[in-house]
Amino acid sequence: MRKAIYIKIAFWKFPVLITRFCESSKPSTISRSFLCIQRNGLFLTRDDLTSSYAIVRYNSRTYRSAGVVAVVSGRRNADSELKKFEDSQGSLDRLEGWRYLIDRTNLKSGTDPAEATRHRQAELEARESKAMREAKTPTIPPPPPQK
């Protein structure tokens, strides 16, 4: 007999209710089913699967960017590539503050890292200049005339 099992989890900060049909209601079956759902990508949106992501190397102490090291397609591929970079990183390199981050981009996967770095820098500069233009400077009223 199939039973509906409702599992409530916290996905990021939002609660998600999952309806899972299974043959038995044993706790081990529920957790295995849940892991299977998670492993098969139920929580990934179409955007996460088809978007391109840039993996950027930066220094967490100086906030200096060393540029894009790879451009991959899909969030899962980006996560696994990031893990590969972190695993191959030397301990001294990590102690100096060098880390990796994932940034969504509109570039195609496999783009040359140097070209991706130039493109990312141009995007950041355009965003910064737009923010500076839109920033409203507070107008200070002139002092009252002295008598």
N, CA, C and O atoms as a DFTB+ gen file, in Angstrom:
588 C
 N C O
     1  1       0.841      -1.185       0.000
     2  2       0.000       0.000       0.000
     3  2       0.885       1.247       0.000
     4  3       1.828       1.351       0.784
     5  1       0.571       2.177      -0.878
     6  2       1.349       3.412      -0.947
     7  2       0.822       4.420       0.061
     8  3      -0.385       4.632       0.174
     9  1       1.721       5.025       0.775
    10  2       1.349       6.033       1.762
    11  2       2.019       7.345       1.394
    12  3       3.156       7.364       0.923
    13  1       1.320       8.417       1.609
    14  2       1.912       9.737       1.376
    15  2       2.636      10.151       2.641
    16  3       2.058      10.135       3.728
    17  1       3.858      10.510       2.507
    18  2       4.656      10.951       3.644
    19  2       5.030      12.404       3.390
    20  3       5.518      12.742       2.312
    21  1       4.810      13.238       4.349
    22  2       5.111      14.645       4.224
    23  2       6.366      14.943       5.036
    24  3       6.430      14.658       6.232
    25  1       7.330      15.501       4.388
    26  2       8.579      15.847       5.060
    27  2       8.729      17.355       4.962
    28  3       8.669      17.916       3.867
    29  1       8.922      18.005       6.080
    30  2       9.119      19.454       6.083
    31  2      10.584      19.720       6.401
    32  3      11.097      19.279       7.429
    33  1      11.243      20.438       5.516
    34  2      12.645      20.751       5.718
    35  2      12.842      22.242       5.560
    36  3      11.975      22.944       5.040
    37  1      13.978      22.716       6.008
    38  2      14.332      24.119       5.797
    39  2      15.311      24.155       4.644
    40  3      16.429      23.653       4.756
    41  1      14.898      24.746       3.537
    42  2      15.753      24.874       2.372
    43  2      16.192      26.314       2.316
    44  3      15.374      27.203       2.081
    45  1      17.471      26.560       2.529
    46  2      18.008      27.865       2.817
    47  2      17.215      28.423       3.976
    48  3      17.284      27.844       5.061
    49  1      16.488      29.473       3.836
    50  2      15.725      29.995       4.965
    51  2      14.238      29.782       4.784
    52  3      13.444      30.261       5.593
    53  1      13.849      29.075       3.744
    54  2      12.442      28.909       3.456
    55  2      12.011      27.473       3.716
    56  3      12.668      26.546       3.243
    57  1      10.943      27.265       4.442
    58  2      10.486      25.892       4.651
    59  2       9.881      25.317       3.373
    60  3       9.152      25.999       2.654
    61  1      10.188      24.083       3.111
    62  2       9.692      23.406       1.923
    63  2       8.951      22.157       2.376
    64  3       9.440      21.422       3.233
    65  1       7.800      21.918       1.818
    66  2       7.024      20.727       2.146
    67  2       7.107      19.771       0.969
    68  3       6.740      20.114      -0.154
    69  1       7.594      18.567       1.241
    70  2       7.765      17.572       0.196
    71  2       6.753      16.460       0.422
    72  3       6.624      15.940       1.530
    73  1       6.048      16.105      -0.622
    74  2       5.167      14.953      -0.548
    75  2       5.888      13.808      -1.226
    76  3       6.250      13.901      -2.399
    77  1       6.095      12.744      -0.500
    78  2       6.838      11.606      -1.031
    79  2       5.991      10.363      -0.863
    80  3       5.547      10.056       0.243
    81  1       5.763       9.643      -1.952
    82  2       5.032       8.402      -1.884
    83  2       6.028       7.257      -1.802
    84  3       6.985       7.196      -2.573
    85  1       5.799       6.369      -0.880
    86  2       6.671       5.213      -0.769
    87  2       5.847       4.011      -0.317
    88  3       4.697       4.141       0.101
    89  1       6.465       2.846      -0.412
    90  2       5.764       1.610      -0.069
    91  2       5.645       1.414       1.436
    92  3       4.657       0.846       1.901
    93  1       6.600       1.858       2.186
    94  2       6.531       1.694       3.637
    95  2       6.841       3.029       4.291
    96  3       7.333       3.956       3.647
    97  1       6.553       3.109       5.551
    98  2       6.782       4.378       6.235
    99  2       7.905       4.260       7.257
   100  3       7.928       5.005       8.236
   101  1       8.832       3.336       7.044
   102  2       9.968       3.197       7.953
   103  2      10.841       4.445       7.854
   104  3      11.008       5.006       6.771
   105  1      11.392       4.874       8.978
   106  2      12.239       6.068       8.935
   107  2      13.425       5.929       7.983
   108  3      13.802       6.893       7.316
   109  1      14.014       4.733       7.916
   110  2      15.178       4.570       7.041
   111  2      14.780       4.746       5.584
   112  3      15.547       5.300       4.796
   113  1      13.595       4.285       5.218
   114  2      13.119       4.438       3.845
   115  2      12.877       5.910       3.536
   116  3      13.183       6.382       2.441
   117  1      12.332       6.625       4.501
   118  2      12.060       8.051       4.292
   119  2      13.362       8.799       4.065
   120  3      13.462       9.600       3.136
   121  1      14.360       8.547       4.901
   122  2      15.606       9.291       4.746
   123  2      16.310       8.903       3.453
   124  3      16.877       9.768       2.786
   125  1      16.289       7.605       3.077
   126  2      16.900       7.196       1.824
   127  2      16.174       7.833       0.645
   128  3      16.808       8.271      -0.315
   129  1      14.850       7.886       0.717
   130  2      14.076       8.506      -0.362
   131  2      14.395       9.987      -0.462
   132  3      14.541      10.524      -1.560
   133  1      14.503      10.643       0.679
   134  2      14.796      12.064       0.695
   135  2      16.177      12.330       0.105
   136  3      16.357      13.266      -0.674
   137  1      17.166      11.489       0.486
   138  2      18.496      11.655      -0.068
   139  2      18.490      11.423      -1.567
   140  3      19.204      12.099      -2.308
   141  1      17.696      10.482      -2.010
   142  2      17.588      10.194      -3.431
   143  2      17.006      11.407      -4.174
   144  3      17.484      11.771      -5.248
   145  1      15.983      12.019      -3.598
   146  2      15.376      13.209      -4.207
   147  2      16.416      14.318      -4.295
   148  3      16.553      14.972      -5.329
   149  1      17.146      14.524      -3.205
   150  2      18.121      15.592      -3.166
   151  2      19.257      15.315      -4.151
   152  3      19.722      16.233      -4.827
   153  1      19.705      14.070      -4.240
   154  2      20.788      13.709      -5.134
   155  2      20.365      13.853      -6.590
   156  3      21.188      14.213      -7.433
   157  1      19.123      13.585      -6.899
   158  2      18.659      13.673      -8.276
   159  2      18.338      15.088      -8.711
   160  3      17.958      15.297      -9.863
   161  1      18.477      16.069      -7.825
   162  2      18.352      17.455      -8.219
   163  2      16.950      18.021      -8.156
   164  3      16.619      18.909      -8.942
   165  1      16.115      17.543      -7.252
   166  2      14.773      18.081      -7.133
   167  2      14.808      19.553      -6.751
   168  3      13.934      20.317      -7.160
   169  1      15.806      19.961      -5.974
   170  2      15.853      21.323      -5.476
   171  2      16.520      22.298      -6.443
   172  3      16.551      23.500      -6.177
   173  1      17.049      21.807      -7.552
   174  2      17.671      22.695      -8.520
   175  2      16.620      23.207      -9.501
   176  3      15.821      22.433     -10.026
   177  1      16.628      24.483      -9.736
   178  2      15.692      25.056     -10.699
   179  2      16.287      24.951     -12.093
   180  3      17.470      24.649     -12.252
   181  1      15.472      25.199     -13.092
   182  2      15.944      25.153     -14.470
   183  2      17.076      26.159     -14.664
   184  3      18.034      25.899     -15.392
   185  1      16.955      27.301     -14.010
   186  2      17.968      28.336     -14.116
   187  2      19.308      27.842     -13.564
   188  3      20.361      28.121     -14.137
   189  1      19.262      27.104     -12.446
   190  2      20.482      26.572     -11.852
   191  2      21.138      25.539     -12.755
   192  3      22.362      25.412     -12.757
   193  1      20.357      24.810     -13.510
   194  2      20.891      23.755     -14.362
   195  2      21.476      24.285     -15.665
   196  3      22.409      23.692     -16.206
   197  1      20.941      25.397     -16.180
   198  2      21.359      25.878     -17.492
   199  2      22.256      27.110     -17.449
   200  3      22.878      27.439     -18.460
   201  1      22.344      27.789     -16.337
   202  2      23.157      29.005     -16.246
   203  2      24.642      28.672     -16.251
   204  3      25.053      27.553     -15.941
   205  1      25.427      29.666     -16.608
   206  2      26.879      29.528     -16.548
   207  2      27.380      30.218     -15.287
   208  3      26.832      31.230     -14.849
   209  1      28.419      29.653     -14.723
   210  2      28.988      30.178     -13.489
   211  2      30.488      30.348     -13.649
   212  3      31.161      29.488     -14.217
   213  1      31.009      31.460     -13.148
   214  2      32.447      31.714     -13.149
   215  2      32.980      31.382     -11.767
   216  3      32.381      31.750     -10.757
   217  1      34.095      30.692     -11.725
   218  2      34.758      30.417     -10.450
   219  2      35.895      31.422     -10.341
   220  3      36.797      31.451     -11.178
   221  1      35.838      32.243      -9.302
   222  2      36.751      33.366      -9.140
   223  2      37.661      33.107      -7.948
   224  3      37.210      32.669      -6.890
   225  1      38.932      33.381      -8.131
   226  2      39.909      33.259      -7.041
   227  2      40.106      34.654      -6.455
   228  3      40.313      35.619      -7.191
   229  1      40.040      34.755      -5.139
   230  2      40.201      36.054      -4.483
   231  2      40.894      35.864      -3.145
   232  3      40.946      34.758      -2.608
   233  1      41.422      36.948      -2.621
   234  2      42.075      36.902      -1.316
   235  2      41.124      37.491      -0.289
   236  3      40.712      38.646      -0.398
   237  1      40.781      36.695       0.700
   238  2      39.812      37.124       1.709
   239  2      40.401      38.141       2.676
   240  3      39.651      38.825       3.373
   241  1      41.709      38.257       2.733
   242  2      42.337      39.230       3.642
   243  2      42.469      40.608       2.999
   244  3      42.242      41.629       3.647
   245  1      42.834      40.625       1.730
   246  2      43.071      41.905       1.049
   247  2      41.931      42.284       0.111
   248  3      41.916      43.393      -0.424
   249  1      40.985      41.386      -0.093
   250  2      39.864      41.577      -1.022
   251  2      40.339      41.775      -2.453
   252  3      39.639      42.378      -3.266
   253  1      41.523      41.269      -2.761
   254  2      42.059      41.366      -4.109
   255  2      41.618      40.155      -4.917
   256  3      41.693      39.024      -4.435
   257  1      41.167      40.382      -6.118
   258  2      40.746      39.289      -6.982
   259  2      41.904      38.866      -7.869
   260  3      42.628      39.705      -8.405
   261  1      42.073      37.562      -8.019
   262  2      43.094      37.039      -8.919
   263  2      42.470      36.663     -10.255
   264  3      43.155      36.149     -11.140
   265  1      41.177      36.916     -10.404
   266  2      40.511      36.678     -11.678
   267  2      39.739      35.377     -11.727
   268  3      39.709      34.605     -10.769
   269  1      39.119      35.157     -12.868
   270  2      38.321      33.962     -13.111
   271  2      39.278      32.815     -13.428
   272  3      40.222      32.981     -14.200
   273  1      39.027      31.653     -12.829
   274  2      39.859      30.485     -13.115
   275  2      39.152      29.482     -14.008
   276  3      39.805      28.661     -14.652
   277  1      37.813      29.537     -14.055
   278  2      37.056      28.629     -14.927
   279  2      35.636      29.153     -15.103
   280  3      35.106      29.849     -14.236
   281  1      35.031      28.810     -16.231
   282  2      33.613      29.095     -16.482
   283  2      32.959      27.768     -16.825
   284  3      33.343      27.100     -17.786
   285  1      31.954      27.391     -16.018
   286  2      31.295      26.095     -16.203
   287  2      29.794      26.284     -16.330
   288  3      29.252      27.325     -15.958
   289  1      29.138      25.280     -16.854
   290  2      27.688      25.320     -17.030
   291  2      27.021      24.516     -15.930
   292  3      27.404      23.374     -15.677
   293  1      26.030      25.098     -15.275
   294  2      25.267      24.399     -14.245
   295  2      25.839      24.583     -12.855
   296  3      27.054      24.602     -12.656
   297  1      24.939      24.717     -11.906
   298  2      25.347      24.953     -10.517
   299  2      26.103      23.763      -9.931
   300  3      27.081      23.935      -9.204
   301  1      25.641      22.558     -10.255
   302  2      26.321      21.364      -9.744
   303  2      27.750      21.264     -10.240
   304  3      28.664      20.963      -9.473
   305  1      27.939      21.518     -11.524
   306  2      29.291      21.484     -12.087
   307  2      30.164      22.552     -11.439
   308  3      31.346      22.326     -11.178
   309  1      29.576      23.712     -11.182
   310  2      30.323      24.790     -10.533
   311  2      30.732      24.382      -9.120
   312  3      31.863      24.629      -8.700
   313  1      29.813      23.759      -8.392
   314  2      30.135      23.304      -7.035
   315  2      31.242      22.258      -7.041
   316  3      32.157      22.311      -6.220
   317  1      31.156      21.308      -7.966
   318  2      32.185      20.257      -8.007
   319  2      33.529      20.824      -8.475
   320  3      34.580      20.410      -7.986
   321  1      33.499      21.755      -9.404
   322  2      34.745      22.380      -9.860
   323  2      35.377      23.200      -8.744
   324  3      36.595      23.177      -8.568
   325  1      34.552      23.925      -7.987
   326  2      35.034      24.697      -6.850
   327  2      35.690      23.766      -5.837
   328  3      36.753      24.079      -5.301
   329  1      35.063      22.632      -5.578
   330  2      35.610      21.647      -4.636
   331  2      36.965      21.129      -5.123
   332  3      37.883      20.940      -4.325
   333  1      37.091      20.898      -6.448
   334  2      38.375      20.448      -7.005
   335  2      39.465      21.494      -6.790
   336  3      40.589      21.160      -6.415
   337  1      39.130      22.758      -7.029
   338  2      40.111      23.819      -6.826
   339  2      40.515      23.909      -5.360
   340  3      41.696      24.061      -5.048
   341  1      39.534      23.815      -4.459
   342  2      39.844      23.895      -3.033
   343  2      40.675      22.705      -2.564
   344  3      41.566      22.858      -1.729
   345  1      40.383      21.517      -3.102
   346  2      41.138      20.324      -2.719
   347  2      42.576      20.368      -3.230
   348  3      43.482      19.850      -2.577
   349  1      42.789      20.980      -4.388
   350  2      44.141      21.039      -4.955
   351  2      44.946      22.216      -4.413
   352  3      46.133      22.346      -4.713
   353  1      44.315      23.064      -3.627
   354  2      44.966      24.249      -3.095
   355  2      45.930      23.864      -1.972
   356  3      45.597      23.049      -1.112
   357  1      47.106      24.446      -1.985
   358  2      48.090      24.189      -0.938
   359  2      47.700      24.859       0.367
   360  3      46.976      25.855       0.376
   361  1      48.190      24.299       1.479
   362  2      47.826      24.846       2.792
   363  2      48.398      26.243       2.998
   364  3      47.756      27.090       3.619
   365  1      49.599      26.491       2.482
   366  2      50.198      27.812       2.612
   367  2      49.383      28.848       1.846
   368  3      49.177      29.967       2.315
   369  1      48.927      28.458       0.666
   370  2      48.089      29.320      -0.165
   371  2      46.803      29.688       0.583
   372  3      46.368      30.839       0.566
   373  1      46.219      28.710       1.223
   374  2      44.983      28.936       1.981
   375  2      45.245      29.821       3.205
   376  3      44.432      30.684       3.538
   377  1      46.375      29.604       3.866
   378  2      46.724      30.433       5.027
   379  2      46.920      31.894       4.642
   380  3      46.639      32.791       5.437
   381  1      47.402      32.135       3.422
   382  2      47.578      33.506       2.953
   383  2      46.252      34.185       2.644
   384  3      46.217      35.394       2.415
   385  1      45.146      33.413       2.634
   386  2      43.821      34.007       2.465
   387  2      43.176      33.761       1.120
   388  3      42.103      34.305       0.860
   389  1      43.787      32.959       0.243
   390  2      43.220      32.752      -1.079
   391  2      42.059      31.775      -1.020
   392  3      42.181      30.674      -0.482
   393  1      40.933      32.191      -1.579
   394  2      39.706      31.390      -1.588
   395  2      39.110      31.442      -2.995
   396  3      39.597      32.150      -3.877
   397  1      38.040      30.666      -3.171
   398  2      37.319      30.631      -4.443
   399  2      35.847      30.927      -4.185
   400  3      35.309      30.577      -3.135
   401  1      35.203      31.572      -5.149
   402  2      33.769      31.811      -5.049
   403  2      33.116      31.550      -6.392
   404  3      33.772      31.571      -7.433
   405  1      31.805      31.301      -6.354
   406  2      31.038      31.051      -7.567
   407  2      30.201      32.286      -7.859
   408  3      29.508      32.807      -6.985
   409  1      30.277      32.746      -9.109
   410  2      29.549      33.938      -9.527
   411  2      28.806      33.620     -10.821
   412  3      29.412      33.139     -11.779
   413  1      27.502      33.884     -10.860
   414  2      26.718      33.638     -12.078
   415  2      27.157      34.622     -13.163
   416  3      27.398      35.800     -12.896
   417  1      27.255      34.118     -14.375
   418  2      27.697      34.949     -15.491
   419  2      26.886      34.628     -16.738
   420  3      26.204      33.605     -16.802
   421  1      26.967      35.501     -17.715
   422  2      26.259      35.247     -18.972
   423  2      27.206      34.733     -20.055
   424  3      26.813      34.615     -21.216
   425  1      28.449      34.428     -19.685
   426  2      29.414      33.869     -20.623
   427  2      29.138      32.388     -20.855
   428  3      28.513      31.728     -20.024
   429  1      29.604      31.872     -21.981
   430  2      29.432      30.446     -22.269
   431  2      30.463      29.651     -21.476
   432  3      31.566      30.130     -21.212
   433  1      30.087      28.429     -21.101
   434  2      31.035      27.595     -20.364
   435  2      32.217      27.269     -21.265
   436  3      32.068      27.088     -22.474
   437  1      33.395      27.196     -20.650
   438  2      34.604      26.929     -21.416
   439  2      35.280      28.176     -21.938
   440  3      36.287      28.084     -22.639
   441  1      34.742      29.356     -21.607
   442  2      35.356      30.613     -22.032
   443  2      36.750      30.724     -21.427
   444  3      36.979      30.292     -20.297
   445  1      37.669      31.300     -22.176
   446  2      39.039      31.498     -21.701
   447  2      39.007      32.312     -20.401
   448  3      38.361      33.358     -20.348
   449  1      39.699      31.842     -19.350
   450  2      39.671      32.562     -18.065
   451  2      40.120      34.020     -18.151
   452  3      39.567      34.871     -17.455
   453  1      41.124      34.327     -19.000
   454  2      41.579      35.723     -19.133
   455  2      40.482      36.599     -19.729
   456  3      40.258      37.722     -19.277
   457  1      39.804      36.078     -20.744
   458  2      38.700      36.823     -21.360
   459  2      37.541      36.980     -20.368
   460  3      36.924      38.042     -20.294
   461  1      37.251      35.927     -19.612
   462  2      36.185      35.982     -18.616
   463  2      36.512      36.992     -17.521
   464  3      35.621      37.674     -17.016
   465  1      37.792      37.088     -17.153
   466  2      38.209      38.065     -16.138
   467  2      37.989      39.483     -16.654
   468  3      37.471      40.334     -15.930
   469  1      38.382      39.744     -17.906
   470  2      38.169      41.085     -18.490
   471  2      36.681      41.424     -18.551
   472  3      36.278      42.542     -18.230
   473  1      35.881      40.464     -18.960
   474  2      34.430      40.670     -19.057
   475  2      33.833      40.944     -17.675
   476  3      33.017      41.852     -17.519
   477  1      34.236      40.168     -16.686
   478  2      33.720      40.342     -15.322
   479  2      34.126      41.710     -14.765
   480  3      33.322      42.386     -14.124
   481  1      35.372      42.112     -15.012
   482  2      35.839      43.417     -14.531
   483  2      35.048      44.547     -15.178
   484  3      34.698      45.518     -14.508
   485  1      34.763      44.432     -16.476
   486  2      33.979      45.456     -17.170
   487  2      32.568      45.527     -16.602
   488  3      32.023      46.618     -16.436
   489  1      31.965      44.364     -16.300
   490  2      30.624      44.338     -15.698
   491  2      30.622      45.008     -14.329
   492  3      29.721      45.784     -14.012
   493  1      31.641      44.702     -13.512
   494  2      31.725      45.299     -12.175
   495  2      31.895      46.819     -12.247
   496  3      31.279      47.556     -11.477
   497  1      32.729      47.275     -13.169
   498  2      32.930      48.725     -13.323
   499  2      31.657      49.423     -13.799
   500  3      31.343      50.522     -13.341
   501  1      30.917      48.783     -14.724
   502  2      29.666      49.371     -15.205
   503  2      28.637      49.445     -14.080
   504  3      27.919      50.435     -13.943
   505  1      28.578      48.388     -13.282
   506  2      27.644      48.372     -12.156
   507  2      28.000      49.445     -11.122
   508  3      27.125      50.111     -10.567
   509  1      29.304      49.595     -10.878
   510  2      29.754      50.592      -9.910
   511  2      29.476      52.011     -10.395
   512  3      29.044      52.859      -9.614
   513  1      29.719      52.274     -11.670
   514  2      29.471      53.625     -12.188
   515  2      27.975      53.936     -12.198
   516  3      27.577      55.076     -11.957
   517  1      27.146      52.930     -12.473
   518  2      25.697      53.138     -12.426
   519  2      25.254      53.468     -11.003
   520  3      24.416      54.346     -10.799
   521  1      25.811      52.771     -10.030
   522  2      25.463      53.034      -8.630
   523  2      25.903      54.431      -8.214
   524  3      25.212      55.110      -7.453
   525  1      27.050      54.852      -8.716
   526  2      27.533      56.196      -8.382
   527  2      26.633      57.268      -9.007
   528  3      26.373      58.298      -8.385
   529  1      26.160      57.030     -10.229
   530  2      25.259      57.992     -10.873
   531  2      23.926      58.074     -10.155
   532  3      23.342      59.149     -10.022
   533  1      23.447      56.918      -9.691
   534  2      22.135      56.883      -9.047
   535  2      22.166      57.343      -7.604
   536  3      21.129      57.682      -7.034
   537  1      23.348      57.358      -7.011
   538  2      23.454      57.789      -5.614
   539  2      23.093      59.264      -5.520
   540  3      23.624      60.098      -6.253
   541  1      22.214      59.559      -4.638
   542  2      21.786      60.946      -4.481
   543  2      22.585      61.573      -3.352
   544  3      22.608      61.072      -2.228
   545  1      23.227      62.661      -3.670
   546  2      23.986      63.355      -2.642
   547  2      23.015      64.207      -1.836
   548  3      22.157      64.881      -2.407
   549  1      23.143      64.181      -0.540
   550  2      22.218      64.980       0.269
   551  2      22.468      66.470       0.028
   552  3      23.605      66.942       0.044
   553  1      21.407      67.168      -0.189
   554  2      21.534      68.610      -0.390
   555  2      21.440      69.293       0.964
   556  3      20.495      69.101       1.729
   557  1      22.435      70.079       1.217
   558  2      22.462      70.800       2.482
   559  2      21.926      72.189       2.219
   560  3      22.432      72.898       1.350
   561  1      20.918      72.582       2.953
   562  2      20.372      73.928       2.722
   563  2      21.417      74.994       3.066
   564  3      22.212      74.822       3.989
   565  1      21.402      76.091       2.312
   566  2      22.383      77.144       2.603
   567  2      22.094      77.745       3.990
   568  3      20.957      77.741       4.460
   569  1      23.125      78.245       4.609
   570  2      22.911      78.853       5.938
   571  2      22.035      80.094       5.822
   572  3      22.054      80.772       4.795
   573  1      21.286      80.387       6.840
   574  2      20.437      81.579       6.779
   575  2      21.305      82.839       6.676
   576  3      22.399      82.894       7.237
   577  1      20.809      83.840       5.959
   578  2      21.599      85.055       5.807
   579  2      21.804      85.751       7.166
   580  3      20.891      85.816       7.989
   581  1      22.984      86.249       7.370
   582  2      23.285      86.915       8.631
   583  2      22.834      88.370       8.565
   584  3      22.945      89.017       7.524
   585  1      22.329      88.873       9.673
   586  2      21.832      90.251       9.748
   587  2      22.821      91.175      10.331
   588  3      22.549      92.369      10.460
